[in-house]
Amino acid sequence: MEIEQIKLNGDERLIDALKSKGYTDIPSNVILDKTLTGIGATYAELHSCRNSIIIEPNVPVIVGKAAKNSDWLAVYSDTTVAQIKKYLKRTDVKYKKILTTPEGFKKVRKAADKSYSLIQETYFCLFDECEKLTQDCDYRASILQPVYDFFDFKEKAFVSATPLEMSRPAFEEQGFRKLKIVPQYDYRKDLHLIVTSSYERTVREEFQRLKDSPCVCIFLNSVTGINELVNSLHLEGESRIFCSEEGGGKLKDAGFTNAVSSIDYPLAKYNFFTSRFYSAVDIELNVKPDILILTNLNNAVYTTVDPYTEAIQIQGRFRRMFEDKQTFNSLTHITNTRDLGALSREELDKQIDEYKITYQSLIERYDKTTNSARKTSLKQQLKQICEDYLLDERLNIDYFGIDNKYNEERVKSYYQSGEKLYVAYEATKFFRVNYEERQEIIGEDDIFRIKKAPNEKERIRIFATKLIQLNEQCKENPSIDKQFFLKLLHDSCDFADLIIEAYEVIPFDLKKQAVWNCCNKKKLEIALKDQKNENKRFSPEVLRDIESSFRPYIGDNIAKEETKKMFTDIYSRHYILHNETGITAKVNQQTICEYFEATPQNKKKPNEWKIKCMLPQYAALVN
């Protein structure tokens, strides 16, 4: 896609920069990358000398903007088709400005009725915060409802400060290009990134740091997480929660009376926002806030925040610039880390290719068949692919859904480690990052994950992984109080003794296998029992008994069956049992070779062994 760069000077708004390039308004068939939030893209369109339909991702945005002018219409769930028809007929409004949610767009189409084609010919359609199409379509398919209509408008544009790459062929077919705003000054923001293995403790410490702040704005995309945080920190009397109506209902059921679905003032000392408030919404304050972004992967993977989009959008919600030219006091992101199993781009390429092959085969058969039963069956199979959001409601390939897959895996990959998240933040070139690791050898989050593991296999895997890490760190730093951390681990699992003993007894290679093959409690008990048998077979006590028993035969021959009987007796004396898997401690005619250098003598019956000497490693132990 062709990219045109447009310079933005420190005292300019977006429309000024556009005019410097000869554009009187936002041009058509562009993806306008603003780089910065709050420089007036929707403002420019609302004040342009043309009819406009502006699609905003969430209700609070359009309600807030439409309230500023009675000549502008907000279209969302409360707006009726009749109200839209009445607005379209108003002769006192020279330039119509319709602000609508994606779901509300169909009401505009219905209200226009036969004149809809004229609207598409004469209205400018602007899709604001366009990255939301990619980010939200997996759980909010309705956000894609206006997409086909959008591309049918004669004049249209996508806009965002944080647009994502989009693969839909229509962009290329209609000659879209990118306008990239390039600020001519240092616009970076200071951000404190704290990566912790004790999320709750770190959050409590941060709230203590901010206790004297006039206003703290907390961005956490989990109603449950907000509920727990407000309760644990006893913030009920000095907090407000901004979330969807559905989320607000859940909070009210839990006894909260301070949850609302749109911005209203005054804000409280502590203000919580879910993701519907991450972008587009203007938050006007008389005091400089402290901004806190929270990600808790123990409770909800969807609390991840994308440094390239959501983090930039969050800090951009605060519009008022104070005397020091700043809009906030501090910006902090607290997160724990976890391997979320992110697929590489190459892996996802192969997965998507297979989907497309399946789709192509099914759609060809669907188009060719005239049999209604076959058509129904094929449609069901196609809908199954739809459920994986590869297809849209028209059974066409959903390129925003595919983009969503890539985007989701990209963001998940950042949270594998603090270092990877730090690198991602740095790569945005939007932040000056102060990176702090508050990682403990075994933190609160590790204990939480062990206790909340979905099954024994996963509990053992996490527990054993922490044991290995503890052991390695104790080798590097002998001053570490190993017993303290073992006590923490011990209290996290009701069969901790078994895991710790197995870790101490089983050799490293087997130990590693036990961790990554995810054995359950029963298998671990068997592995430990087997290994104890194996260890006893080669203990100095047993080796001495074997050496003493076979000493008369050194340099001589002995019947193979006799060796078998002798080993059976020795094992019995030392309570060495044949294990359940039958791999070790099973006596046979070959057992002697595990202890001695012996040559078979099979020329006459009975077959014999000629014993040369005990194996050197065991002879040394005996001596």
Secondary structure, DSSP 4 states (H G I P E B T S, - for coil): --EEEEEE-TT--HHHHHHTTT-SSPPSSEEEE-SSSSSSHHHHHHTSSS-EEEE-SSHHHHHHHHTT-TTEEEESTT--HHHHHHHHT-SS-SS-EEEE-TTTHHHHHHHHGGGHHHHHHHSEEEEESTHHHHHHTTT-GGGGTTHHHHHHSSEEEEEESSPPP---HHHHHTT-EEEEEEESS---EEEEEEEES-HHHHHHHHHHHTTT-S-EEEE-S-HHHHHHHHHHTT-GGGEEEE--HHHHHHHHHTT-S-EESS--SS--SEEEE-GGGSSS--B--SS--EEEEEE-TTT-GGG---TTTHHHHHHTTB----TTS-S-SEEEEEE------PPPHHHHHHHHHHHHHHHHHHHHHHHH---HHHHHHHHHHHHHHHHTTSB-TTSSB-HHHHHHHHHHHHHHHHTT-HHHHHHHHHHHTSEEEEEEEE--SS-HHHHHHHHT-SSHHHHHHHHHHHHHHHHHHHHH-TTS-HHHHHHHHHTT-TTHHHHHHHHHHS-HHHHHHHHHTT--HHHHHHHHHHHHHHHHHTSHHHHHHHHHHHGGGTTSEEEHHHHHHHHHHHHHHTTPPPPTTSSSS---TTGGGGTEEEEEE-SSSSPEEEEEEE-HHHHHHH-
